[in-house]
């Protein structure tokens, strides 16, 4: 009897094991298959992650590092003629085209700090075919990016951030230019050397030209910080701002680069596209003309107080002017003496930079009279 019961128990266990084995061999259940299908469909409906390549971060890092260095040039602290020359060397050590490209790259990283803009762009990236069409349209016409949802929020961030830096540089410029007057006063102890003709004037001019031709290298730390901020959308600590159209060509290009990044189409495979978008003729022309006027100013300058003016007008002020022009719809005159009221003892040239018309080959401006103001000797 016991043997029969044991035999039936073993048979039942064997049958259960056989059923379980058969169910495993037959694959997932219908419920499991449906869950897998829904998961795959949900994953396919998500846009690709933000992707912006290291080249954009490197270009932006060059601009940010130079701006930070230029902001260390402070007025009233020139104890001797050599300190002025050191400030001129520091301020002239930039490549105009690199600085212009860096400004636009920095604008793109700023734009990616706007969750509204990133979300507005990414809603069109869920469908792969639509995403490809949008990428092609932005590359063909960068202005298309300025029509996307959230563009005003991103443009506002660019304008406010760059504008804040420009205001700081303009304040430094005004103080330096004022010091060019102050140092000529009879009560200023620096007057004795400030009014003395500068020896080897040609050497300092050639030094400025040489420094201007040296290619700038990005700081690894700054580049890493900006790369992380671009791809994460955080890290720069910017206050929200909003600015409606019209936008300058530089802002449009910054928005276009940011839009490609938000579409997941700004990575290493897209370096050709992002590099092309950092070139903007108006911004490059403004920077180039600023350098040209610096050289002309140094060529005409004789005593040290005139070099102070060249430093204030064609390095710190022109940097503020060119960056403002790149991000604001306004008419600004680069090097315009009227910006500060009375002209200095020896006034450099004034050149009006066009706002929206590219000038591929800038003509050398005619030097005006450099003896239009009173001199205290």
C-alpha positions, 0 to 999 in steps of 0.5 A: 500500500505504502509503495503504491502511494509513494509511486503515485506521489512521484508520478504527480511530482514528475507531471508538475515538473514536466508542465513547468518545464514545458511552460518555460520552453514555450517562452514569455506569456502574452502579458509579458510580451505585451509589457515588453512591447509597451516598454519598447514603444515608450522608449522609442517615443523618447527623444535622444539625449542632448548632445553637444560636442567638445569643440563647441565647449573648447571654443566657448572656453577660449572666450570665457577665459579671455573675458575673465582675464580682460576683467582683471585690467583695472584702472588707477593701478598703473604705478609706472609705464611698464604696468601699462605695457603689461596691461596692453600685452594682456588685453591684445593677446587674442585672435579676433576670429576665435573670440567671435566664434567663442562668443557664439559657442558660449551663447549656444551653451547658455541657450541649453541652460533653458529647460523651456527651449530644450523641451520645446525642441525635443518634442519634435525629436520623438519621431526619427523622420521628423527629427532628421527633417528638423536637423536638415532645416536648421543646418540649411537655415539657422534662423529656423531655430529662432522660431522653435518653442522656447526660443525667447527664453533661450535668447533672453538668457544669452542676451542677459548673460552676455549683456551683464559681462558687457556692462562690467567691461564698459565700466572698466573702460570708462574708468581707464579712459578717465585715468588717461585724463587724470594722470595728466593732472599736475597733482598726479604723482604719475604725471612725470613719466605719463607725459614722457614719450614712450621709447621703442614705440615700434616694439610695443606695436609689433608685440601687440600684432604678434600676440594677436596672431597667436592661436588661443588654446582652451583651458581644460578645466573651463572646457570641461565645465562648459561641456558638462553644462551644455550636455546636462543643462545645468551648472552655470547658475543663470537667472531666467530671462526672456527676449522676443525677436528680432534676434541678431545673426550671432544669437540666431546661430547660438540658438541653431547650435543649441537646437542641434544639441537638443535634438541629439544632433550636435555630437562629435559626428556633427562637428562640421555643422556646429563649427560652420555655425560659429562663423558670423561675419558681423561679429567677426568684422567688429572684432577685426576692426577693433584690433585694427583700430588698436594698432592704429591707436598704438601707432599714433600714441606717443606718451604713456597716457595715450597708451592708457586711452588705447587700452581703455578704448580699443580693448576693454570698451570695444570688447563690450561694444562688440559683444553687445552688438552681437546680442542686442539689436542696436546701433553702436559705434565702435571707438566713438569718442562721443560715448564718454563725452569729451575726447582725449588729448589725442583721439583715435579713429572712429569707425561705424560697424554695420549692424546686419550687413556682412562685410567680408573685406573691411577697408582700412579706415582713414585716420582722423586728426589726433589732436582734437582735445586740450592737453595739460602739460 
